[in-house]
């Protein structure tokens, strides 16, 4: 790690451990509060825009 070399097996193992920990917390909690964000309204492309994007 000090030399900048990371073992891919260890990375995967750590990710699975953290995911299992989060899953355990959700399963053992009585209530979970989350923020559901409203989707942003889609903007229509400007017909006067000649940039070539969005077509």
C-alpha positions in Angstrom: 0.0 0.0 0.0 2.8 2.4 0.8 4.3 1.8 -2.7 0.9 2.4 -4.3 0.3 -1.3 -5.1 -3.1 -2.5 -4.0 -4.1 -6.2 -4.0 -7.3 -6.6 -6.1 -8.4 -9.6 -3.9 -8.2 -7.4 -0.8 -10.1 -4.6 -2.5 -12.9 -7.0 -3.4 -12.9 -8.6 0.1 -13.2 -5.2 1.8 -16.0 -4.1 -0.6 -18.0 -7.2 0.2 -17.4 -6.8 3.9 -18.6 -3.2 3.8 -21.6 -4.2 1.7 -22.6 -7.0 4.1 -22.2 -4.6 7.0 -24.6 -2.0 5.4 -27.1 -4.8 4.5 -27.0 -6.1 8.1 -27.7 -2.5 9.3 -30.7 -2.2 7.0 -32.1 -5.6 7.9 -31.7 -5.1 11.7 -33.1 -1.6 11.8 -36.7 -0.9 12.6 -36.8 2.3 10.5 -34.6 3.6 7.7 -34.9 7.3 6.7 -33.8 8.2 3.2 -33.9 11.4 1.1 -35.7 10.7 -2.2 -34.7 13.5 -4.7 -37.2 14.8 -7.2 -36.2 14.2 -10.8 -35.2 17.4 -12.5 -37.6 18.3 -15.4 -36.2 17.6 -18.8 -35.3 20.8 -20.7 -36.3 21.0 -24.4 -33.4 21.7 -26.8 -33.1 25.3 -28.0 -34.1 25.3 -31.7 -31.7 28.3 -32.2 -28.7 26.3 -30.8 -26.3 25.3 -33.6 -23.7 23.7 -31.3 -24.6 20.2 -32.5 -25.2 18.8 -29.0 -28.6 17.2 -28.1 -29.5 16.1 -31.6 
